Amino acid sequence: QVQFVESGGGLVQPGGSLRLSCVVSGSIFSFYAVGWYRQAPGKQRDLVARITRGGTLTYGDSVKGRFTISRDDAKNTVFLQMNSLKPEDTAVYYCNDHYSFLTGGSWGQGTQVTVSS
């Protein structure tokens, strides 16, 4: 079973930046799309950003212009660069294939991002 292991979260002040990493135990190209998703307390899990096998990028409306998704194919790693962070970005961030997001598949532990002064 392919695993997605997230890292890079932490506490940051509003306006700050963080870079999240997701190491995929198998080949990224075995999935149509891999993405970052987040879930705040009491809220549903939402799409943050995804990248398809062909390199097409999609972002959630609330992060457009601030977050950037990228990948290192040789290292089977997906990144999320987060700039101009806001308190409302506080959530647990998960990495997964997009099909699992749509169908309610299994999830890893995620990485906590807290934006607070």
Backbone as JSON Lines, residues from 0, in Angstrom:
{"i":0,"aa":"Q","n":[0.85,-1.19,0.0],"ca":[0.0,0.0,0.0],"c":[0.89,1.25,0.0]}
{"i":1,"aa":"V","n":[0.58,2.17,-0.88],"ca":[1.37,3.4,-0.98],"c":[1.07,4.28,0.22]}
{"i":2,"aa":"Q","n":[2.13,4.88,0.78],"ca":[1.97,5.79,1.91],"c":[2.39,7.19,1.54]}
{"i":3,"aa":"F","n":[1.71,8.16,2.15],"ca":[2.03,9.57,1.98],"c":[2.44,10.09,3.36]}
{"i":4,"aa":"V","n":[3.67,10.58,3.5],"ca":[4.18,11.03,4.79],"c":[4.46,12.53,4.72]}
{"i":5,"aa":"E","n":[3.68,13.28,5.52],"ca":[3.77,14.74,5.5],"c":[4.74,15.24,6.58]}
{"i":6,"aa":"S","n":[5.36,16.38,6.31],"ca":[6.22,17.03,7.29],"c":[6.31,18.51,6.96]}
{"i":7,"aa":"G","n":[6.84,19.29,7.92],"ca":[7.09,20.7,7.67],"c":[6.15,21.67,8.36]}
{"i":8,"aa":"G","n":[5.15,21.16,9.05],"ca":[4.22,22.05,9.73],"c":[4.87,22.71,10.94]}
{"i":9,"aa":"G","n":[4.11,23.61,11.56],"ca":[4.61,24.29,12.74],"c":[3.79,25.5,13.06]}
{"i":10,"aa":"L","n":[4.33,26.3,13.98],"ca":[3.7,27.55,14.4],"c":[4.38,28.7,13.67]}
{"i":11,"aa":"V","n":[3.58,29.56,13.07],"ca":[4.12,30.7,12.32],"c":[3.23,31.91,12.55]}
{"i":12,"aa":"Q","n":[3.81,33.08,12.49],"ca":[3.05,34.31,12.67],"c":[2.3,34.68,11.4]}
{"i":13,"aa":"P","n":[1.21,35.4,11.53],"ca":[0.51,35.87,10.33],"c":[1.46,36.62,9.4]}
{"i":14,"aa":"G","n":[1.34,36.33,8.11],"ca":[2.23,36.91,7.11],"c":[3.48,36.08,6.85]}
{"i":15,"aa":"G","n":[3.7,35.07,7.65],"ca":[4.88,34.24,7.5],"c":[4.72,33.16,6.44]}
{"i":16,"aa":"S","n":[5.74,32.32,6.34],"ca":[5.78,31.27,5.32],"c":[6.16,29.93,5.93]}
{"i":17,"aa":"L","n":[5.71,28.87,5.28],"ca":[6.09,27.5,5.61],"c":[6.16,26.7,4.33]}
{"i":18,"aa":"R","n":[6.99,25.68,4.33],"ca":[7.05,24.76,3.19],"c":[6.79,23.35,3.7]}
{"i":19,"aa":"L","n":[5.72,22.75,3.21],"ca":[5.39,21.38,3.57],"c":[5.95,20.42,2.53]}
{"i":20,"aa":"S","n":[6.32,19.23,3.02],"ca":[6.83,18.18,2.13],"c":[6.0,16.92,2.32]}
{"i":21,"aa":"C","n":[5.85,16.18,1.24],"ca":[5.12,14.91,1.27],"c":[5.92,13.89,0.48]}
{"i":22,"aa":"V","n":[6.42,12.88,1.18],"ca":[7.16,11.81,0.52],"c":[6.19,10.67,0.24]}
{"i":23,"aa":"V","n":[6.15,10.26,-1.02],"ca":[5.27,9.18,-1.46],"c":[6.1,7.91,-1.56]}
{"i":24,"aa":"S","n":[5.61,6.82,-0.94],"ca":[6.42,5.59,-0.9],"c":[6.48,4.91,-2.26]}
{"i":25,"aa":"G","n":[5.53,5.19,-3.15],"ca":[5.57,4.65,-4.49],"c":[5.81,5.75,-5.49]}
{"i":26,"aa":"S","n":[5.53,5.48,-6.75],"ca":[5.72,6.48,-7.78],"c":[4.54,7.46,-7.81]}
{"i":27,"aa":"I","n":[4.88,8.76,-7.84],"ca":[3.83,9.77,-7.96],"c":[3.02,9.54,-9.22]}
{"i":28,"aa":"F","n":[3.64,9.05,-10.27],"ca":[2.98,8.91,-11.57],"c":[2.0,7.74,-11.62]}
{"i":29,"aa":"S","n":[1.92,6.98,-10.52],"ca":[0.9,5.93,-10.48],"c":[-0.48,6.5,-10.19]}
{"i":30,"aa":"F","n":[-0.52,7.8,-9.84],"ca":[-1.78,8.46,-9.53],"c":[-2.1,9.52,-10.58]}
{"i":31,"aa":"Y","n":[-3.38,9.7,-10.87],"ca":[-3.78,10.75,-11.8],"c":[-3.41,12.12,-11.22]}
{"i":32,"aa":"A","n":[-3.65,12.3,-9.91],"ca":[-3.33,13.58,-9.27],"c":[-3.0,13.35,-7.81]}
{"i":33,"aa":"V","n":[-2.08,14.14,-7.31],"ca":[-1.73,14.13,-5.9],"c":[-1.93,15.55,-5.38]}
{"i":34,"aa":"G","n":[-2.42,15.66,-4.16],"ca":[-2.72,16.99,-3.67],"c":[-2.51,17.15,-2.19]}
{"i":35,"aa":"W","n":[-2.68,18.4,-1.79],"ca":[-2.69,18.77,-0.38],"c":[-4.12,19.14,0.01]}
{"i":36,"aa":"Y","n":[-4.5,18.72,1.2],"ca":[-5.83,18.95,1.71],"c":[-5.7,19.4,3.15]}
{"i":37,"aa":"R","n":[-6.69,20.09,3.68],"ca":[-6.59,20.54,5.06],"c":[-7.93,20.42,5.76]}
{"i":38,"aa":"Q","n":[-7.83,20.25,7.07],"ca":[-9.03,20.13,7.87],"c":[-8.84,20.91,9.17]}
{"i":39,"aa":"A","n":[-9.67,21.92,9.35],"ca":[-9.67,22.69,10.58],"c":[-10.66,22.06,11.56]}
{"i":40,"aa":"P","n":[-10.5,22.3,12.85],"ca":[-11.42,21.72,13.84],"c":[-12.88,22.06,13.54]}
{"i":41,"aa":"G","n":[-13.72,21.03,13.5],"ca":[-15.14,21.24,13.27],"c":[-15.53,21.48,11.84]}
{"i":42,"aa":"K","n":[-14.57,21.38,10.93],"ca":[-14.86,21.64,9.51],"c":[-14.53,20.42,8.67]}
{"i":43,"aa":"Q","n":[-15.04,20.38,7.45],"ca":[-14.75,19.28,6.56],"c":[-13.35,19.44,5.96]}
{"i":44,"aa":"R","n":[-12.85,18.35,5.44],"ca":[-11.54,18.37,4.78],"c":[-11.72,18.95,3.38]}
{"i":45,"aa":"D","n":[-10.9,19.93,3.03],"ca":[-11.03,20.62,1.75],"c":[-9.75,20.52,0.93]}
{"i":46,"aa":"L","n":[-9.91,20.69,-0.36],"ca":[-8.75,20.74,-1.26],"c":[-8.01,22.06,-1.05]}
{"i":47,"aa":"V","n":[-6.67,21.95,-0.93],"ca":[-5.82,23.14,-0.92],"c":[-5.2,23.33,-2.3]}
{"i":48,"aa":"A","n":[-4.57,22.27,-2.8],"ca":[-3.93,22.34,-4.11],"c":[-3.68,20.92,-4.59]}
{"i":49,"aa":"R","n":[-3.68,20.74,-5.9],"ca":[-3.36,19.42,-6.45],"c":[-2.57,19.6,-7.73]}
{"i":50,"aa":"I","n":[-1.82,18.56,-8.07],"ca":[-1.04,18.55,-9.31],"c":[-1.31,17.23,-10.0]}
{"i":51,"aa":"T","n":[-1.65,17.28,-11.27],"ca":[-1.93,16.07,-12.02],"c":[-0.65,15.45,-12.57]}
{"i":52,"aa":"R","n":[-0.79,14.25,-13.08],"ca":[0.33,13.56,-13.68],"c":[0.96,14.41,-14.79]}
{"i":53,"aa":"G","n":[0.13,15.12,-15.51],"ca":[0.61,15.95,-16.61],"c":[1.1,17.33,-16.18]}
{"i":54,"aa":"G","n":[0.96,17.64,-14.9],"ca":[1.48,18.91,-14.39],"c":[0.46,20.02,-14.26]}
{"i":55,"aa":"T","n":[-0.8,19.72,-14.47],"ca":[-1.84,20.74,-14.31],"c":[-2.06,21.03,-12.83]}
{"i":56,"aa":"L","n":[-2.1,22.33,-12.5],"ca":[-2.24,22.76,-11.11],"c":[-3.64,23.28,-10.84]}
{"i":57,"aa":"T","n":[-4.17,22.95,-9.67],"ca":[-5.47,23.45,-9.23],"c":[-5.33,23.9,-7.78]}
{"i":58,"aa":"Y","n":[-5.93,25.06,-7.48],"ca":[-5.86,25.6,-6.12],"c":[-7.25,25.92,-5.59]}
{"i":59,"aa":"G","n":[-7.39,25.77,-4.26],"ca":[-8.6,26.24,-3.63],"c":[-8.66,27.76,-3.7]}
{"i":60,"aa":"D","n":[-9.86,28.31,-3.74],"ca":[-10.02,29.75,-3.92],"c":[-9.32,30.55,-2.83]}
{"i":61,"aa":"S","n":[-9.33,30.04,-1.61],"ca":[-8.8,30.81,-0.49],"c":[-7.27,30.87,-0.46]}
{"i":62,"aa":"V","n":[-6.59,30.06,-1.26],"ca":[-5.13,30.05,-1.22],"c":[-4.5,30.52,-2.53]}
{"i":63,"aa":"K","n":[-5.31,30.8,-3.54],"ca":[-4.77,31.23,-4.83],"c":[-3.91,32.48,-4.67]}
{"i":64,"aa":"G","n":[-2.74,32.46,-5.28],"ca":[-1.83,33.58,-5.2],"c":[-0.93,33.56,-3.98]}
{"i":65,"aa":"R","n":[-1.2,32.69,-3.03],"ca":[-0.38,32.61,-1.81],"c":[0.35,31.27,-1.69]}
{"i":66,"aa":"F","n":[-0.27,30.2,-2.13],"ca":[0.31,28.87,-2.01],"c":[0.74,28.37,-3.39]}
{"i":67,"aa":"T","n":[1.79,27.55,-3.39],"ca":[2.27,26.94,-4.63],"c":[2.58,25.47,-4.4]}
{"i":68,"aa":"I","n":[2.0,24.62,-5.23],"ca":[2.29,23.18,-5.17],"c":[3.32,22.85,-6.24]}
{"i":69,"aa":"S","n":[4.23,21.95,-5.89],"ca":[5.25,21.51,-6.85],"c":[5.65,20.09,-6.49]}
{"i":70,"aa":"R","n":[6.47,19.5,-7.34],"ca":[6.91,18.13,-7.04],"c":[8.32,17.91,-7.54]}
{"i":71,"aa":"D","n":[8.99,16.94,-6.92],"ca":[10.3,16.46,-7.35],"c":[10.1,15.01,-7.77]}
{"i":72,"aa":"D","n":[10.01,14.79,-9.07],"ca":[9.67,13.46,-9.57],"c":[10.71,12.42,-9.15]}
{"i":73,"aa":"A","n":[11.97,12.78,-9.17],"ca":[13.03,11.83,-8.85],"c":[12.96,11.37,-7.39]}
{"i":74,"aa":"K","n":[12.44,12.25,-6.54],"ca":[12.37,11.92,-5.12],"c":[10.96,11.54,-4.67]}
{"i":75,"aa":"N","n":[10.03,11.45,-5.64],"ca":[8.63,11.13,-5.31],"c":[8.13,11.99,-4.15]}
{"i":76,"aa":"T","n":[8.38,13.26,-4.25],"ca":[8.03,14.2,-3.19],"c":[7.2,15.34,-3.76]}
{"i":77,"aa":"V","n":[6.17,15.71,-3.02],"ca":[5.32,16.83,-3.38],"c":[5.46,17.91,-2.31]}
{"i":78,"aa":"F","n":[5.56,19.15,-2.75],"ca":[5.77,20.26,-1.83],"c":[4.57,21.22,-1.86]}
{"i":79,"aa":"L","n":[4.41,21.94,-0.76],"ca":[3.43,23.02,-0.71],"c":[4.12,24.22,-0.07]}
{"i":80,"aa":"Q","n":[4.41,25.22,-0.89],"ca":[4.98,26.46,-0.38],"c":[3.83,27.38,0.0]}
{"i":81,"aa":"M","n":[3.82,27.79,1.26],"ca":[2.73,28.62,1.77],"c":[3.29,29.97,2.2]}
{"i":82,"aa":"N","n":[2.84,31.02,1.54],"ca":[3.27,32.37,1.85],"c":[2.09,33.21,2.32]}
{"i":83,"aa":"S","n":[2.39,34.33,2.94],"ca":[1.35,35.25,3.42],"c":[0.28,34.52,4.23]}
{"i":84,"aa":"L","n":[0.74,33.72,5.16],"ca":[-0.18,32.88,5.93],"c":[-1.11,33.72,6.79]}
{"i":85,"aa":"K","n":[-2.32,33.21,6.93],"ca":[-3.37,33.88,7.71],"c":[-3.84,32.95,8.83]}
{"i":86,"aa":"P","n":[-4.41,33.5,9.89],"ca":[-4.93,32.63,10.96],"c":[-5.93,31.59,10.45]}
{"i":87,"aa":"E","n":[-6.68,31.94,9.43],"ca":[-7.66,30.99,8.89],"c":[-7.03,29.85,8.11]}
{"i":88,"aa":"D","n":[-5.72,29.89,7.92],"ca":[-5.01,28.77,7.3],"c":[-4.67,27.69,8.33]}
{"i":89,"aa":"T","n":[-4.92,27.97,9.59],"ca":[-4.65,27.0,10.65],"c":[-5.48,25.74,10.44]}
{"i":90,"aa":"A","n":[-4.8,24.59,10.38],"ca":[-5.47,23.32,10.11],"c":[-4.42,22.21,10.15]}
{"i":91,"aa":"V","n":[-4.91,20.97,10.08],"ca":[-4.03,19.84,9.82],"c":[-3.99,19.66,8.3]}
{"i":92,"aa":"Y","n":[-2.79,19.62,7.76],"ca":[-2.6,19.49,6.32],"c":[-2.21,18.05,5.98]}
{"i":93,"aa":"Y","n":[-2.9,17.51,4.98],"ca":[-2.69,16.14,4.55],"c":[-2.28,16.11,3.08]}
{"i":94,"aa":"C","n":[-1.52,15.09,2.76],"ca":[-1.16,14.81,1.38],"c":[-1.8,13.48,1.0]}
{"i":95,"aa":"N","n":[-2.33,13.39,-0.2],"ca":[-2.96,12.14,-0.62],"c":[-3.2,12.18,-2.13]}
{"i":96,"aa":"D","n":[-3.59,11.06,-2.67],"ca":[-3.99,11.08,-4.07],"c":[-5.42,11.61,-4.14]}
{"i":97,"aa":"H","n":[-5.75,12.27,-5.23],"ca":[-7.03,12.97,-5.31],"c":[-8.21,12.01,-5.3]}
{"i":98,"aa":"Y","n":[-8.0,10.79,-5.82],"ca":[-9.09,9.8,-5.82],"c":[-9.5,9.44,-4.39]}
{"i":99,"aa":"S","n":[-8.51,9.31,-3.5],"ca":[-8.82,9.01,-2.1],"c":[-9.6,10.15,-1.46]}
{"i":100,"aa":"F","n":[-9.28,11.39,-1.84],"ca":[-10.03,12.53,-1.33],"c":[-11.49,12.46,-1.77]}
{"i":101,"aa":"L","n":[-11.71,12.12,-3.03],"ca":[-13.07,12.09,-3.57],"c":[-13.89,10.92,-3.03]}
{"i":102,"aa":"T","n":[-13.22,9.82,-2.7],"ca":[-13.96,8.59,-2.34],"c":[-13.87,8.25,-0.86]}
{"i":103,"aa":"G","n":[-13.19,9.1,-0.08],"ca":[-13.09,8.83,1.35],"c":[-12.12,7.73,1.69]}
{"i":104,"aa":"G","n":[-10.99,7.7,1.0],"ca":[-9.98,6.69,1.26],"c":[-9.24,6.93,2.56]}
{"i":105,"aa":"S","n":[-8.18,6.15,2.79],"ca":[-7.43,6.26,4.03],"c":[-6.52,7.48,4.01]}
{"i":106,"aa":"W","n":[-6.22,8.0,5.18],"ca":[-5.4,9.2,5.34],"c":[-4.29,8.96,6.35]}
{"i":107,"aa":"G","n":[-3.2,9.67,6.18],"ca":[-2.11,9.61,7.13],"c":[-2.36,10.54,8.3]}
{"i":108,"aa":"Q","n":[-1.3,10.82,9.07],"ca":[-1.45,11.64,10.26],"c":[-1.51,13.13,9.96]}
{"i":109,"aa":"G","n":[-0.99,13.54,8.83],"ca":[-0.98,14.94,8.49],"c":[0.07,15.71,9.28]}
{"i":110,"aa":"T","n":[0.14,17.01,9.0],"ca":[1.05,17.88,9.73],"c":[0.3,19.15,10.13]}
{"i":111,"aa":"Q","n":[0.46,19.53,11.38],"ca":[-0.29,20.66,11.93],"c":[0.36,21.98,11.52]}
{"i":112,"aa":"V","n":[-0.45,22.89,11.01],"ca":[-0.02,24.25,10.72],"c":[-0.86,25.19,11.58]}
{"i":113,"aa":"T","n":[-0.19,26.01,12.38],"ca":[-0.88,26.96,13.23],"c":[-0.35,28.36,12.93]}
{"i":114,"aa":"V","n":[-1.26,29.24,12.55],"ca":[-0.89,30.62,12.23],"c":[-1.47,31.51,13.34]}
{"i":115,"aa":"S","n":[-0.56,32.06,14.13],"ca":[-1.01,32.84,15.29],"c":[0.1,33.77,15.74]}
{"i":116,"aa":"S","n":[-0.28,34.92,16.27],"ca":[0.69,35.85,16.81],"c":[0.87,35.6,18.31]}
